[in-house]
Amino acid sequence: MVDARSASLMAGPDPVGSAPAAPGQETRHPLVGGRRVADVVASTVLLAVLTLGSLVAAWGIVFMRLAFSSCAAPGNSCNEALGGTAVFIGPVLVALVAVVAIVVTVVRLVRRRWAWPVPLVAIVAVVAVFAVVQLLVGSSVTRGF
């Protein structure tokens, strides 16, 4: 009589690692190539860049409130509703993009899917939010003589 272990050895090597593990061996499937490691490293580095960039962008947007200090000068006019709304919503959008990107990246890493494009797209989105808020604040303050 042939047991299961002998039958699997007679059939040849198991390329997927689906055979039952021998005592003392790990039962997880082996990682194929360096693709997974490279994805985890790239995703981690991009998430760190995203986090730091989001903090800098959010604080930069908060400091854009200083543009409204020139509204009291003679000849200057300001649309404080537009600028105030942009300055208030900007950091919220930056934080929302960062949190969603972190959650989606972690979920994709756990499911062993490509994850590095998610933080890369989020970095571009944070830069876009910062640029739009800067344009809105700049257009809401008019300097005159």
C-alpha positions, 0 to 999 in steps of 0.5 A: 500500500502506498501512503499519500507522501510516497505517492506525491514523491513518486509523482515528482516535485510539487511546483505549487507547494500544494502537497501536505507539509511534512512535520516541521515544514511551513505550510504556506505557499512559497513566494514566486520570484522577487516580485512580491518583495519589490512590491512591498518595499516600493509600496512602503516607501511610497506610503512614507512619501505620501504621508510626509507629502500630505503633512507638508501639503496640509500645513502649506494650505493652512498657512495660505490663510496668511494671504488674507492679512493684506485684505485690510490694505487700501486698494486690495479686495478679497473674496473671503468666502471663496478663499476661506472655503478653499483653505478649510476644505483643502486639508480635509481633502488631503487627509481623505486622499491619504487615508483612503490610499493607505487603507487600499494599499494595505488591503491590496498588499494583504491580498497579494495584489500589485499595490505600489500604483495606489500611493503613487496616484495618491501622491499625484492627487495630493499635489493636485489638491494643493495646486487647486487650493493655491489657485483658488486662494490666489484668485480670491485676493486682488492686490491694487494700488 
